[in-house]
Amino acid sequence: MTKRVLPSGAVALILTTLLLSASAHAASTSAIWRENQKPGTWGWRATAAASRRIQAYGSQISVVAGQTVDLHVSTVPSAPYRIQVFRLGWYGGAGARLVECLPRCAATGRSARSRRRLPVRHGHPRHVPAADPVTGELALSWPVTDRIHTKHSWVTGEYLAQIVLAGSGRAETVPFVVRPLHPDPHGILVEVPVDTWQAYNNWGGKSLYAFNSSGKKPAVKVSFDRPFAYGDENLTFPVDFEYRYVQFLERSGFPLDYATDVDVDENPQLLLGQRLSMTIGHGEYWSPGIRAAWDAARDSGHDLVFLGANTGYWQIRYEDDHRTIVEYRDATVDPDPVAAEKTTEFRALDPPLPECELEGVQFQQGGLYPPLQGSLTVTTASNPWLAAAGLHPGDVLANAVRGEWDAVQSGCDVPAPTILLQYQGTYPSDVTLTTMGSGGRVLALGSEGFGTLVSGYEKRHCSVDTRAETFLRDALMDLGGVNDLPAMPAGCVKRPRHAASG
């Protein structure tokens, strides 16, 4: 028999095809995609307990899969409670999946009577000290009452521990992030803005803001060692700002690795381990280390995406092993003698570090004054992501601009950004693509409102715009080097009739 020898070019073509197929297969069967094929838990979102009858916080805001989250629970008066742990995602529109219960979950098929007899924990009142009279900081030292032992099999993502007061159905919620045991070098890093969650948190009477601090006097230090103040107008749910993007990214099937901004400060190399890094939601507060890590990623030619607005605006620093955030806002009263470490706006530092040098845009008071929302208009015909989405110059994405928003800053020392879409109000909002001197590309959506167009998560209605979905999905695939994704399910899903209300 004659042995057939293929030409070298044919061999190369076959190998290339196999590699591309393997890459495409890997993308379409990523751990995130497989996780979201599991049945979700409808009606998972609990109502906050009244009058702080049950309160809790965690000792860890971020853990590697397999590590432990320590909880500190107080009930006033003493009362029984149970713990339910959910992972946030798409899950066919349910938005979350129950992954663990303490002491244990109800067995499938058990009678309603036996489910009522599930074991509980017993809570007791814990002491709440007065806030520091000088700094306003309130840091609790309650004992560890419960431990969530995360499993190695838990998929990276945002998780919520709901501590449910027995007999009431009302709960206290403790959020945390699970990082992957083995980061995916072909994945997309998602930075979760937990520092900003804490900056707005006024549990105990103080936040970094006057409007929701006692006596209208903000703290200059806030601690992670306290519960989140659910019910405050700016903190009804710690992950609301980014939750729409979590749903969109996981519904799309992107290979993702989640980390917090605290993690990036502790390990700046996180941003260099993957081709694409992104922020989601409202990451307003960064440390010098976080900004330096993002600048290094930019200078290394990495592609970056900012899915939000007013990102990296205030410089903070940490104390107490990253459990305390320090923010004086005014360099003249900050006791730190180093000018570059003052806790004030990055653009006001000496030397200044304006956000536009990293993001291509920056906050210019957009959203703080009427009108409080607006629409984006396509401004260019040369972008392939817009063209593939059927978006042409003059087309409008309604109500895409809301919350806070950013725009191109004249005189910024950065290559001229290409404005893809724009809102022309008293304070404009720009969606931009900037090619940095290193060759890396930076996409900035320039508004907190764009997420409402790509996620069906709404309290009363679904507002998904398929053009916005296609534009953002194609952009992230291009920037992230993702060759293929599974077919994306529709973003608007009706709640099943049998599902309980959240």
Order of alpha helices (4+ residues) and beta strands (2+ residues): alpha-alpha-beta-beta-beta-beta-beta-alpha-beta-beta-beta-beta-beta-alpha-beta-alpha-beta-alpha-beta-beta-alpha-beta-beta-beta-beta-alpha-beta-beta-alpha-beta-beta-beta-beta-beta-alpha
